[in-house]
């Protein structure tokens, strides 16, 4: 059975439907037994849906905002 760490490592491929049959079965088995990982995958799906709703033409502004937030976090930490 997959560990939570292994599931997280496969999560992008899971969401992009790039897993082999064996991996899909292992992921489904793990998700059937692990509430935290089910919640994690649900949050990842929600994040992807939100990101798809963002306007496309503002990437420079978003990049600048992300850089500023990262700088603030470094200063606080």
mmCIF file of the N, C-alpha and C atoms, coordinates in Angstrom:
data_MODEL
# 
_entry.id   MODEL 
# 
loop_
_atom_site.group_PDB 
_atom_site.id 
_atom_site.type_symbol 
_atom_site.label_atom_id 
_atom_site.label_alt_id 
_atom_site.label_comp_id 
_atom_site.label_asym_id 
_atom_site.label_entity_id 
_atom_site.label_seq_id 
_atom_site.pdbx_PDB_ins_code 
_atom_site.Cartn_x 
_atom_site.Cartn_y 
_atom_site.Cartn_z 
_atom_site.occupancy 
_atom_site.B_iso_or_equiv 
_atom_site.pdbx_formal_charge 
_atom_site.auth_seq_id 
_atom_site.auth_comp_id 
_atom_site.auth_asym_id 
_atom_site.auth_atom_id 
_atom_site.pdbx_PDB_model_num 
ATOM 1   N N  . UNK A 1 1  ? 0.834   -1.179 0.000   1.00 0.00 ? 1  UNK A N  1 
ATOM 2   C CA . UNK A 1 1  ? 0.000   0.000  0.000   1.00 0.00 ? 1  UNK A CA 1 
ATOM 3   C C  . UNK A 1 1  ? 0.882   1.247  0.000   1.00 0.00 ? 1  UNK A C  1 
ATOM 4   N N  . UNK A 1 2  ? 0.393   2.295  -0.659  1.00 0.00 ? 2  UNK A N  1 
ATOM 5   C CA . UNK A 1 2  ? 1.131   3.559  -0.710  1.00 0.00 ? 2  UNK A CA 1 
ATOM 6   C C  . UNK A 1 2  ? 1.151   4.234  0.650   1.00 0.00 ? 2  UNK A C  1 
ATOM 7   N N  . UNK A 1 3  ? 2.217   4.951  0.910   1.00 0.00 ? 3  UNK A N  1 
ATOM 8   C CA . UNK A 1 3  ? 2.251   5.819  2.090   1.00 0.00 ? 3  UNK A CA 1 
ATOM 9   C C  . UNK A 1 3  ? 1.647   7.165  1.686   1.00 0.00 ? 3  UNK A C  1 
ATOM 10  N N  . UNK A 1 4  ? 1.349   7.983  2.671   1.00 0.00 ? 4  UNK A N  1 
ATOM 11  C CA . UNK A 1 4  ? 0.825   9.321  2.383   1.00 0.00 ? 4  UNK A CA 1 
ATOM 12  C C  . UNK A 1 4  ? 1.839   10.120 1.562   1.00 0.00 ? 4  UNK A C  1 
ATOM 13  N N  . UNK A 1 5  ? 3.094   9.995  1.891   1.00 0.00 ? 5  UNK A N  1 
ATOM 14  C CA . UNK A 1 5  ? 4.153   10.702 1.178   1.00 0.00 ? 5  UNK A CA 1 
ATOM 15  C C  . UNK A 1 5  ? 4.188   10.278 -0.294  1.00 0.00 ? 5  UNK A C  1 
ATOM 16  N N  . UNK A 1 6  ? 4.039   8.992  -0.557  1.00 0.00 ? 6  UNK A N  1 
ATOM 17  C CA . UNK A 1 6  ? 4.036   8.498  -1.931  1.00 0.00 ? 6  UNK A CA 1 
ATOM 18  C C  . UNK A 1 6  ? 2.811   9.005  -2.691  1.00 0.00 ? 6  UNK A C  1 
ATOM 19  N N  . UNK A 1 7  ? 1.674   9.057  -2.015  1.00 0.00 ? 7  UNK A N  1 
ATOM 20  C CA . UNK A 1 7  ? 0.467   9.561  -2.655  1.00 0.00 ? 7  UNK A CA 1 
ATOM 21  C C  . UNK A 1 7  ? 0.635   11.024 -3.042  1.00 0.00 ? 7  UNK A C  1 
ATOM 22  N N  . UNK A 1 8  ? 1.198   11.822 -2.154  1.00 0.00 ? 8  UNK A N  1 
ATOM 23  C CA . UNK A 1 8  ? 1.429   13.232 -2.450  1.00 0.00 ? 8  UNK A CA 1 
ATOM 24  C C  . UNK A 1 8  ? 2.345   13.358 -3.669  1.00 0.00 ? 8  UNK A C  1 
ATOM 25  N N  . UNK A 1 9  ? 3.362   12.525 -3.748  1.00 0.00 ? 9  UNK A N  1 
ATOM 26  C CA . UNK A 1 9  ? 4.286   12.564 -4.886  1.00 0.00 ? 9  UNK A CA 1 
ATOM 27  C C  . UNK A 1 9  ? 3.577   12.224 -6.197  1.00 0.00 ? 9  UNK A C  1 
ATOM 28  N N  . UNK A 1 10 ? 2.545   11.403 -6.137  1.00 0.00 ? 10 UNK A N  1 
ATOM 29  C CA . UNK A 1 10 ? 1.800   11.013 -7.334  1.00 0.00 ? 10 UNK A CA 1 
ATOM 30  C C  . UNK A 1 10 ? 0.596   11.916 -7.613  1.00 0.00 ? 10 UNK A C  1 
ATOM 31  N N  . UNK A 1 11 ? 0.333   12.864 -6.746  1.00 0.00 ? 11 UNK A N  1 
ATOM 32  C CA . UNK A 1 11 ? -0.914  13.627 -6.837  1.00 0.00 ? 11 UNK A CA 1 
ATOM 33  C C  . UNK A 1 11 ? -1.049  14.403 -8.149  1.00 0.00 ? 11 UNK A C  1 
ATOM 34  N N  . UNK A 1 12 ? 0.012   15.010 -8.649  1.00 0.00 ? 12 UNK A N  1 
ATOM 35  C CA . UNK A 1 12 ? -0.092  15.743 -9.921  1.00 0.00 ? 12 UNK A CA 1 
ATOM 36  C C  . UNK A 1 12 ? -0.417  14.803 -11.067 1.00 0.00 ? 12 UNK A C  1 
ATOM 37  N N  . UNK A 1 13 ? 0.259   13.669 -11.099 1.00 0.00 ? 13 UNK A N  1 
ATOM 38  C CA . UNK A 1 13 ? -0.031  12.693 -12.146 1.00 0.00 ? 13 UNK A CA 1 
ATOM 39  C C  . UNK A 1 13 ? -1.448  12.147 -12.009 1.00 0.00 ? 13 UNK A C  1 
ATOM 40  N N  . UNK A 1 14 ? -1.921  11.992 -10.794 1.00 0.00 ? 14 UNK A N  1 
ATOM 41  C CA . UNK A 1 14 ? -3.294  11.553 -10.570 1.00 0.00 ? 14 UNK A CA 1 
ATOM 42  C C  . UNK A 1 14 ? -4.270  12.566 -11.154 1.00 0.00 ? 14 UNK A C  1 
ATOM 43  N N  . UNK A 1 15 ? -4.079  13.838 -10.841 1.00 0.00 ? 15 UNK A N  1 
ATOM 44  C CA . UNK A 1 15 ? -4.992  14.871 -11.311 1.00 0.00 ? 15 UNK A CA 1 
ATOM 45  C C  . UNK A 1 15 ? -4.907  15.067 -12.818 1.00 0.00 ? 15 UNK A C  1 
ATOM 46  N N  . UNK A 1 16 ? -3.752  14.782 -13.400 1.00 0.00 ? 16 UNK A N  1 
ATOM 47  C CA . UNK A 1 16 ? -3.580  14.898 -14.850 1.00 0.00 ? 16 UNK A CA 1 
ATOM 48  C C  . UNK A 1 16 ? -3.912  13.604 -15.587 1.00 0.00 ? 16 UNK A C  1 
ATOM 49  N N  . UNK A 1 17 ? -4.336  12.585 -14.849 1.00 0.00 ? 17 UNK A N  1 
ATOM 50  C CA . UNK A 1 17 ? -4.687  11.269 -15.419 1.00 0.00 ? 17 UNK A CA 1 
ATOM 51  C C  . UNK A 1 17 ? -3.494  10.638 -16.147 1.00 0.00 ? 17 UNK A C  1 
ATOM 52  N N  . UNK A 1 18 ? -2.320  10.689 -15.532 1.00 0.00 ? 18 UNK A N  1 
ATOM 53  C CA . UNK A 1 18 ? -1.114  10.107 -16.112 1.00 0.00 ? 18 UNK A CA 1 
ATOM 54  C C  . UNK A 1 18 ? -0.569  8.937  -15.287 1.00 0.00 ? 18 UNK A C  1 
ATOM 55  N N  . UNK A 1 19 ? -1.426  8.233  -14.592 1.00 0.00 ? 19 UNK A N  1 
ATOM 56  C CA . UNK A 1 19 ? -0.980  7.094  -13.790 1.00 0.00 ? 19 UNK A CA 1 
ATOM 57  C C  . UNK A 1 19 ? -1.229  5.793  -14.536 1.00 0.00 ? 19 UNK A C  1 
ATOM 58  N N  . UNK A 1 20 ? -0.368  4.833  -14.284 1.00 0.00 ? 20 UNK A N  1 
ATOM 59  C CA . UNK A 1 20 ? -0.588  3.497  -14.831 1.00 0.00 ? 20 UNK A CA 1 
ATOM 60  C C  . UNK A 1 20 ? -1.754  2.844  -14.081 1.00 0.00 ? 20 UNK A C  1 
ATOM 61  N N  . UNK A 1 21 ? -2.238  1.754  -14.610 1.00 0.00 ? 21 UNK A N  1 
ATOM 62  C CA . UNK A 1 21 ? -3.338  1.033  -13.959 1.00 0.00 ? 21 UNK A CA 1 
ATOM 63  C C  . UNK A 1 21 ? -2.942  0.628  -12.538 1.00 0.00 ? 21 UNK A C  1 
ATOM 64  N N  . UNK A 1 22 ? -1.747  0.111  -12.378 1.00 0.00 ? 22 UNK A N  1 
ATOM 65  C CA . UNK A 1 22 ? -1.268  -0.309 -11.052 1.00 0.00 ? 22 UNK A CA 1 
ATOM 66  C C  . UNK A 1 22 ? -1.226  0.872  -10.079 1.00 0.00 ? 22 UNK A C  1 
ATOM 67  N N  . UNK A 1 23 ? -0.743  2.009  -10.546 1.00 0.00 ? 23 UNK A N  1 
ATOM 68  C CA . UNK A 1 23 ? -0.686  3.201  -9.688  1.00 0.00 ? 23 UNK A CA 1 
ATOM 69  C C  . UNK A 1 23 ? -2.088  3.693  -9.330  1.00 0.00 ? 23 UNK A C  1 
ATOM 70  N N  . UNK A 1 24 ? -3.000  3.685  -10.309 1.00 0.00 ? 24 UNK A N  1 
ATOM 71  C CA . UNK A 1 24 ? -4.376  4.125  -10.039 1.00 0.00 ? 24 UNK A CA 1 
ATOM 72  C C  . UNK A 1 24 ? -5.033  3.249  -8.983  1.00 0.00 ? 24 UNK A C  1 
ATOM 73  N N  . UNK A 1 25 ? -4.813  1.958  -9.071  1.00 0.00 ? 25 UNK A N  1 
ATOM 74  C CA . UNK A 1 25 ? -5.391  1.031  -8.086  1.00 0.00 ? 25 UNK A CA 1 
ATOM 75  C C  . UNK A 1 25 ? -4.793  1.304  -6.705  1.00 0.00 ? 25 UNK A C  1 
ATOM 76  N N  . UNK A 1 26 ? -3.482  1.490  -6.645  1.00 0.00 ? 26 UNK A N  1 
ATOM 77  C CA . UNK A 1 26 ? -2.827  1.763  -5.363  1.00 0.00 ? 26 UNK A CA 1 
ATOM 78  C C  . UNK A 1 26 ? -3.322  3.077  -4.763  1.00 0.00 ? 26 UNK A C  1 
ATOM 79  N N  . UNK A 1 27 ? -3.494  4.098  -5.602  1.00 0.00 ? 27 UNK A N  1 
ATOM 80  C CA . UNK A 1 27 ? -3.980  5.390  -5.127  1.00 0.00 ? 27 UNK A CA 1 
ATOM 81  C C  . UNK A 1 27 ? -5.409  5.259  -4.610  1.00 0.00 ? 27 UNK A C  1 
ATOM 82  N N  . UNK A 1 28 ? -6.265  4.594  -5.370  1.00 0.00 ? 28 UNK A N  1 
ATOM 83  C CA . UNK A 1 28 ? -7.659  4.428  -4.941  1.00 0.00 ? 28 UNK A CA 1 
ATOM 84  C C  . UNK A 1 28 ? -7.755  3.654  -3.633  1.00 0.00 ? 28 UNK A C  1 
ATOM 85  N N  . UNK A 1 29 ? -6.934  2.639  -3.481  1.00 0.00 ? 29 UNK A N  1 
ATOM 86  C CA . UNK A 1 29 ? -6.930  1.869  -2.241  1.00 0.00 ? 29 UNK A CA 1 
ATOM 87  C C  . UNK A 1 29 ? -6.521  2.750  -1.065  1.00 0.00 ? 29 UNK A C  1 
ATOM 88  N N  . UNK A 1 30 ? -5.474  3.539  -1.263  1.00 0.00 ? 30 UNK A N  1 
ATOM 89  C CA . UNK A 1 30 ? -5.003  4.422  -0.203  1.00 0.00 ? 30 UNK A CA 1 
ATOM 90  C C  . UNK A 1 30 ? -6.080  5.455  0.140   1.00 0.00 ? 30 UNK A C  1 
ATOM 91  N N  . UNK A 1 31 ? -6.677  6.065  -0.881  1.00 0.00 ? 31 UNK A N  1 
ATOM 92  C CA . UNK A 1 31 ? -7.692  7.080  -0.640  1.00 0.00 ? 31 UNK A CA 1 
ATOM 93  C C  . UNK A 1 31 ? -8.917  6.503  0.065   1.00 0.00 ? 31 UNK A C  1 
ATOM 94  N N  . UNK A 1 32 ? -9.215  5.239  -0.196  1.00 0.00 ? 32 UNK A N  1 
ATOM 95  C CA . UNK A 1 32 ? -10.360 4.602  0.473   1.00 0.00 ? 32 UNK A CA 1 
ATOM 96  C C  . UNK A 1 32 ? -10.133 4.498  1.976   1.00 0.00 ? 32 UNK A C  1 
ATOM 97  N N  . UNK A 1 33 ? -8.870  4.451  2.393   1.00 0.00 ? 33 UNK A N  1 
ATOM 98  C CA . UNK A 1 33 ? -8.567  4.264  3.807   1.00 0.00 ? 33 UNK A CA 1 
ATOM 99  C C  . UNK A 1 33 ? -8.027  5.503  4.509   1.00 0.00 ? 33 UNK A C  1 
ATOM 100 N N  . UNK A 1 34 ? -7.680  6.549  3.765   1.00 0.00 ? 34 UNK A N  1 
ATOM 101 C CA . UNK A 1 34 ? -6.996  7.690  4.378   1.00 0.00 ? 34 UNK A CA 1 
ATOM 102 C C  . UNK A 1 34 ? -7.781  8.983  4.168   1.00 0.00 ? 34 UNK A C  1 
ATOM 103 N N  . UNK A 1 35 ? -8.424  9.439  5.222   1.00 0.00 ? 35 UNK A N  1 
ATOM 104 C CA . UNK A 1 35 ? -9.215  10.659 5.157   1.00 0.00 ? 35 UNK A CA 1 
ATOM 105 C C  . UNK A 1 35 ? -8.347  11.873 4.838   1.00 0.00 ? 35 UNK A C  1 
ATOM 106 N N  . UNK A 1 36 ? -7.173  11.952 5.423   1.00 0.00 ? 36 UNK A N  1 
ATOM 107 C CA . UNK A 1 36 ? -6.307  13.123 5.200   1.00 0.00 ? 36 UNK A CA 1 
ATOM 108 C C  . UNK A 1 36 ? -5.897  13.239 3.736   1.00 0.00 ? 36 UNK A C  1 
ATOM 109 N N  . UNK A 1 37 ? -5.584  12.137 3.113   1.00 0.00 ? 37 UNK A N  1 
ATOM 110 C CA . UNK A 1 37 ? -5.201  12.181 1.702   1.00 0.00 ? 37 UNK A CA 1 
ATOM 111 C C  . UNK A 1 37 ? -6.406  12.474 0.807   1.00 0.00 ? 37 UNK A C  1 
ATOM 112 N N  . UNK A 1 38 ? -7.585  11.972 1.169   1.00 0.00 ? 38 UNK A N  1 
ATOM 113 C CA . UNK A 1 38 ? -8.791  12.325 0.413   1.00 0.00 ? 38 UNK A CA 1 
ATOM 114 C C  . UNK A 1 38 ? -9.016  13.829 0.486   1.00 0.00 ? 38 UNK A C  1 
ATOM 115 N N  . UNK A 1 39 ? -8.845  14.396 1.658   1.00 0.00 ? 39 UNK A N  1 
ATOM 116 C CA . UNK A 1 39 ? -9.010  15.839 1.837   1.00 0.00 ? 39 UNK A CA 1 
ATOM 117 C C  . UNK A 1 39 ? -7.947  16.589 1.032   1.00 0.00 ? 39 UNK A C  1 
ATOM 118 N N  . UNK A 1 40 ? -6.715  16.101 1.039   1.00 0.00 ? 40 UNK A N  1 
ATOM 119 C CA . UNK A 1 40 ? -5.631  16.728 0.273   1.00 0.00 ? 40 UNK A CA 1 
ATOM 120 C C  . UNK A 1 40 ? -5.958  16.756 -1.220  1.00 0.00 ? 40 UNK A C  1 
ATOM 121 N N  . UNK A 1 41 ? -6.394  15.627 -1.758  1.00 0.00 ? 41 UNK A N  1 
ATOM 122 C CA . UNK A 1 41 ? -6.722  15.550 -3.184  1.00 0.00 ? 41 UNK A CA 1 
ATOM 123 C C  . UNK A 1 41 ? -7.910  16.455 -3.503  1.00 0.00 ? 41 UNK A C  1 
ATOM 124 N N  . UNK A 1 42 ? -8.885  16.487 -2.623  1.00 0.00 ? 42 UNK A N  1 
ATOM 125 C CA . UNK A 1 42 ? -10.037 17.372 -2.819  1.00 0.00 ? 42 UNK A CA 1 
ATOM 126 C C  . UNK A 1 42 ? -9.578  18.837 -2.865  1.00 0.00 ? 42 UNK A C  1 
ATOM 127 N N  . UNK A 1 43 ? -8.670  19.207 -1.973  1.00 0.00 ? 43 UNK A N  1 
ATOM 128 C CA . UNK A 1 43 ? -8.136  20.576 -1.960  1.00 0.00 ? 43 UNK A CA 1 
ATOM 129 C C  . UNK A 1 43 ? -7.328  20.868 -3.221  1.00 0.00 ? 43 UNK A C  1 
ATOM 130 N N  . UNK A 1 44 ? -6.566  19.893 -3.701  1.00 0.00 ? 44 UNK A N  1 
ATOM 131 C CA . UNK A 1 44 ? -5.802  20.073 -4.935  1.00 0.00 ? 44 UNK A CA 1 
ATOM 132 C C  . UNK A 1 44 ? -6.736  20.305 -6.119  1.00 0.00 ? 44 UNK A C  1 
ATOM 133 N N  . UNK A 1 45 ? -7.809  19.526 -6.187  1.00 0.00 ? 45 UNK A N  1 
ATOM 134 C CA . UNK A 1 45 ? -8.781  19.700 -7.277  1.00 0.00 ? 45 UNK A CA 1 
ATOM 135 C C  . UNK A 1 45 ? -9.426  21.076 -7.214  1.00 0.00 ? 45 UNK A C  1 
ATOM 136 N N  . UNK A 1 46 ? -9.770  21.516 -6.015  1.00 0.00 ? 46 UNK A N  1 
ATOM 137 C CA . UNK A 1 46 ? -10.366 22.835 -5.842  1.00 0.00 ? 46 UNK A CA 1 
ATOM 138 C C  . UNK A 1 46 ? -9.371  23.932 -6.240  1.00 0.00 ? 46 UNK A C  1 
ATOM 139 N N  . UNK A 1 47 ? -8.119  23.780 -5.853  1.00 0.00 ? 47 UNK A N  1 
ATOM 140 C CA . UNK A 1 47 ? -7.093  24.762 -6.213  1.00 0.00 ? 47 UNK A CA 1 
ATOM 141 C C  . UNK A 1 47 ? -6.940  24.854 -7.723  1.00 0.00 ? 47 UNK A C  1 
ATOM 142 N N  . UNK A 1 48 ? -6.916  23.723 -8.394  1.00 0.00 ? 48 UNK A N  1 
ATOM 143 C CA . UNK A 1 48 ? -6.803  23.720 -9.860  1.00 0.00 ? 48 UNK A CA 1 
ATOM 144 C C  . UNK A 1 48 ? -7.988  24.426 -10.491 1.00 0.00 ? 48 UNK A C  1 
ATOM 145 N N  . UNK A 1 49 ? -9.181  24.167 -9.970  1.00 0.00 ? 49 UNK A N  1 
ATOM 146 C CA . UNK A 1 49 ? -10.381 24.795 -10.521 1.00 0.00 ? 49 UNK A CA 1 
ATOM 147 C C  . UNK A 1 49 ? -10.331 26.308 -10.340 1.00 0.00 ? 49 UNK A C  1 
ATOM 148 N N  . UNK A 1 50 ? -9.870  26.759 -9.176  1.00 0.00 ? 50 UNK A N  1 
ATOM 149 C CA . UNK A 1 50 ? -9.763  28.196 -8.919  1.00 0.00 ? 50 UNK A CA 1 
ATOM 150 C C  . UNK A 1 50 ? -8.720  28.823 -9.837  1.00 0.00 ? 50 UNK A C  1 
ATOM 151 N N  . UNK A 1 51 ? -7.575  28.179 -9.980  1.00 0.00 ? 51 UNK A N  1 
ATOM 152 C CA . UNK A 1 51 ? -6.516  28.714 -10.833 1.00 0.00 ? 51 UNK A CA 1 
ATOM 153 C C  . UNK A 1 51 ? -6.960  28.824 -12.289 1.00 0.00 ? 51 UNK A C  1 
ATOM 154 N N  . UNK A 1 52 ? -7.788  27.913 -12.723 1.00 0.00 ? 52 UNK A N  1 
ATOM 155 C CA . UNK A 1 52 ? -8.286  27.968 -14.104 1.00 0.00 ? 52 UNK A CA 1 
ATOM 156 C C  . UNK A 1 52 ? -9.218  29.154 -14.320 1.00 0.00 ? 52 UNK A C  1 
ATOM 157 N N  . UNK A 1 53 ? -9.777  29.675 -13.251 1.00 0.00 ? 53 UNK A N  1 
ATOM 158 C CA . UNK A 1 53 ? -10.692 30.808 -13.352 1.00 0.00 ? 53 UNK A CA 1 
ATOM 159 C C  . UNK A 1 53 ? -9.967  32.155 -13.401 1.00 0.00 ? 53 UNK A C  1 
ATOM 160 N N  . UNK A 1 54 ? -8.670  32.157 -13.078 1.00 0.00 ? 54 UNK A N  1 
ATOM 161 C CA . UNK A 1 54 ? -7.921  33.410 -13.088 1.00 0.00 ? 54 UNK A CA 1 
ATOM 162 C C  . UNK A 1 54 ? -7.776  33.929 -14.507 1.00 0.00 ? 54 UNK A C  1 
ATOM 163 N N  . UNK A 1 55 ? -7.816  35.247 -14.670 1.00 0.00 ? 55 UNK A N  1 
ATOM 164 C CA . UNK A 1 55 ? -7.616  35.823 -16.012 1.00 0.00 ? 55 UNK A CA 1 
ATOM 165 C C  . UNK A 1 55 ? -6.207  35.527 -16.522 1.00 0.00 ? 55 UNK A C  1 
ATOM 166 N N  . UNK A 1 56 ? -6.080  35.333 -17.809 1.00 0.00 ? 56 UNK A N  1 
ATOM 167 C CA . UNK A 1 56 ? -4.799  34.940 -18.405 1.00 0.00 ? 56 UNK A CA 1 
ATOM 168 C C  . UNK A 1 56 ? -3.828  36.095 -18.587 1.00 0.00 ? 56 UNK A C  1 
ATOM 169 N N  . UNK A 1 57 ? -4.295  37.313 -18.810 1.00 0.00 ? 57 UNK A N  1 
ATOM 170 C CA . UNK A 1 57 ? -3.418  38.407 -19.190 1.00 0.00 ? 57 UNK A CA 1 
ATOM 171 C C  . UNK A 1 57 ? -2.671  39.068 -18.053 1.00 0.00 ? 57 UNK A C  1 
ATOM 172 N N  . UNK A 1 58 ? -2.798  38.610 -16.848 1.00 0.00 ? 58 UNK A N  1 
ATOM 173 C CA . UNK A 1 58 ? -2.206  39.306 -15.714 1.00 0.00 ? 58 UNK A CA 1 
ATOM 174 C C  . UNK A 1 58 ? -1.064  38.535 -15.068 1.00 0.00 ? 58 UNK A C  1 
ATOM 175 N N  . UNK A 1 59 ? -0.384  37.709 -15.806 1.00 0.00 ? 59 UNK A N  1 
ATOM 176 C CA . UNK A 1 59 ? 0.644   36.863 -15.205 1.00 0.00 ? 59 UNK A CA 1 
ATOM 177 C C  . UNK A 1 59 ? 1.806   37.680 -14.635 1.00 0.00 ? 59 UNK A C  1 
ATOM 178 N N  . UNK A 1 60 ? 2.186   38.784 -15.268 1.00 0.00 ? 60 UNK A N  1 
ATOM 179 C CA . UNK A 1 60 ? 3.294   39.597 -14.747 1.00 0.00 ? 60 UNK A CA 1 
ATOM 180 C C  . UNK A 1 60 ? 2.920   40.180 -13.389 1.00 0.00 ? 60 UNK A C  1 
ATOM 181 N N  . UNK A 1 61 ? 1.686   40.645 -13.255 1.00 0.00 ? 61 UNK A N  1 
ATOM 182 C CA . UNK A 1 61 ? 1.226   41.194 -11.982 1.00 0.00 ? 61 UNK A CA 1 
ATOM 183 C C  . UNK A 1 61 ? 1.176   40.101 -10.912 1.00 0.00 ? 61 UNK A C  1 
ATOM 184 N N  . UNK A 1 62 ? 0.701   38.939 -11.303 1.00 0.00 ? 62 UNK A N  1 
ATOM 185 C CA . UNK A 1 62 ? 0.627   37.825 -10.344 1.00 0.00 ? 62 UNK A CA 1 
ATOM 186 C C  . UNK A 1 62 ? 2.018   37.371 -9.928  1.00 0.00 ? 62 UNK A C  1 
ATOM 187 N N  . UNK A 1 63 ? 2.951   37.341 -10.879 1.00 0.00 ? 63 UNK A N  1 
ATOM 188 C CA . UNK A 1 63 ? 4.329   36.964 -10.556 1.00 0.00 ? 63 UNK A CA 1 
ATOM 189 C C  . UNK A 1 63 ? 4.950   37.964 -9.583  1.00 0.00 ? 63 UNK A C  1 
ATOM 190 N N  . UNK A 1 64 ? 4.695   39.247 -9.794  1.00 0.00 ? 64 UNK A N  1 
ATOM 191 C CA . UNK A 1 64 ? 5.223   40.279 -8.903  1.00 0.00 ? 64 UNK A CA 1 
ATOM 192 C C  . UNK A 1 64 ? 4.622   40.137 -7.512  1.00 0.00 ? 64 UNK A C  1 
ATOM 193 N N  . UNK A 1 65 ? 3.327   39.859 -7.439  1.00 0.00 ? 65 UNK A N  1 
ATOM 194 C CA . UNK A 1 65 ? 2.666   39.665 -6.150  1.00 0.00 ? 65 UNK A CA 1 
ATOM 195 C C  . UNK A 1 65 ? 3.239   38.444 -5.433  1.00 0.00 ? 65 UNK A C  1 
ATOM 196 N N  . UNK A 1 66 ? 3.427   37.350 -6.162  1.00 0.00 ? 66 UNK A N  1 
ATOM 197 C CA . UNK A 1 66 ? 3.993   36.142 -5.563  1.00 0.00 ? 66 UNK A CA 1 
ATOM 198 C C  . UNK A 1 66 ? 5.405   36.395 -5.047  1.00 0.00 ? 66 UNK A C  1 
ATOM 199 N N  . UNK A 1 67 ? 6.194   37.135 -5.804  1.00 0.00 ? 67 UNK A N  1 
ATOM 200 C CA . UNK A 1 67 ? 7.564   37.453 -5.374  1.00 0.00 ? 67 UNK A CA 1 
ATOM 201 C C  . UNK A 1 67 ? 7.538   38.305 -4.113  1.00 0.00 ? 67 UNK A C  1 
ATOM 202 N N  . UNK A 1 68 ? 6.631   39.266 -4.070  1.00 0.00 ? 68 UNK A N  1 
ATOM 203 C CA . UNK A 1 68 ? 6.519   40.140 -2.886  1.00 0.00 ? 68 UNK A CA 1 
ATOM 204 C C  . UNK A 1 68 ? 6.098   39.336 -1.655  1.00 0.00 ? 68 UNK A C  1 
ATOM 205 N N  . UNK A 1 69 ? 5.123   38.443 -1.832  1.00 0.00 ? 69 UNK A N  1 
ATOM 206 C CA . UNK A 1 69 ? 4.677   37.608 -0.716  1.00 0.00 ? 69 UNK A CA 1 
ATOM 207 C C  . UNK A 1 69 ? 5.790   36.690 -0.230  1.00 0.00 ? 69 UNK A C  1 
ATOM 208 N N  . UNK A 1 70 ? 6.568   36.135 -1.162  1.00 0.00 ? 70 UNK A N  1 
ATOM 209 C CA . UNK A 1 70 ? 7.687   35.280 -0.774  1.00 0.00 ? 70 UNK A CA 1 
ATOM 210 C C  . UNK A 1 70 ? 8.730   36.075 0.006   1.00 0.00 ? 70 UNK A C  1 
ATOM 211 N N  . UNK A 1 71 ? 8.994   37.301 -0.436  1.00 0.00 ? 71 UNK A N  1 
ATOM 212 C CA . UNK A 1 71 ? 9.948   38.152 0.279   1.00 0.00 ? 71 UNK A CA 1 
ATOM 213 C C  . UNK A 1 71 ? 9.466   38.471 1.694   1.00 0.00 ? 71 UNK A C  1 
ATOM 214 N N  . UNK A 1 72 ? 8.194   38.808 1.841   1.00 0.00 ? 72 UNK A N  1 
ATOM 215 C CA . UNK A 1 72 ? 7.631   39.073 3.156   1.00 0.00 ? 72 UNK A CA 1 
ATOM 216 C C  . UNK A 1 72 ? 7.750   37.841 4.070   1.00 0.00 ? 72 UNK A C  1 
ATOM 217 N N  . UNK A 1 73 ? 7.508   36.682 3.505   1.00 0.00 ? 73 UNK A N  1 
ATOM 218 C CA . UNK A 1 73 ? 7.592   35.454 4.299   1.00 0.00 ? 73 UNK A CA 1 
ATOM 219 C C  . UNK A 1 73 ? 9.027   35.203 4.761   1.00 0.00 ? 73 UNK A C  1 
ATOM 220 N N  . UNK A 1 74 ? 9.987   35.440 3.864   1.00 0.00 ? 74 UNK A N  1 
ATOM 221 C CA . UNK A 1 74 ? 11.403  35.275 4.249   1.00 0.00 ? 74 UNK A CA 1 
ATOM 222 C C  . UNK A 1 74 ? 11.782  36.234 5.355   1.00 0.00 ? 74 UNK A C  1 
ATOM 223 N N  . UNK A 1 75 ? 11.298  37.450 5.289   1.00 0.00 ? 75 UNK A N  1 
ATOM 224 C CA . UNK A 1 75 ? 11.614  38.449 6.318   1.00 0.00 ? 75 UNK A CA 1 
ATOM 225 C C  . UNK A 1 75 ? 11.018  38.074 7.662   1.00 0.00 ? 75 UNK A C  1 
ATOM 226 N N  . UNK A 1 76 ? 9.850   37.453 7.662   1.00 0.00 ? 76 UNK A N  1 
ATOM 227 C CA . UNK A 1 76 ? 9.181   37.078 8.913   1.00 0.00 ? 76 UNK A CA 1 
ATOM 228 C C  . UNK A 1 76 ? 9.733   35.794 9.503   1.00 0.00 ? 76 UNK A C  1 
ATOM 229 N N  . UNK A 1 77 ? 10.246  34.929 8.664   1.00 0.00 ? 77 UNK A N  1 
ATOM 230 C CA . UNK A 1 77 ? 10.657  33.615 9.125   1.00 0.00 ? 77 UNK A CA 1 
ATOM 231 C C  . UNK A 1 77 ? 12.066  33.554 9.479   1.00 0.00 ? 77 UNK A C  1 
# 
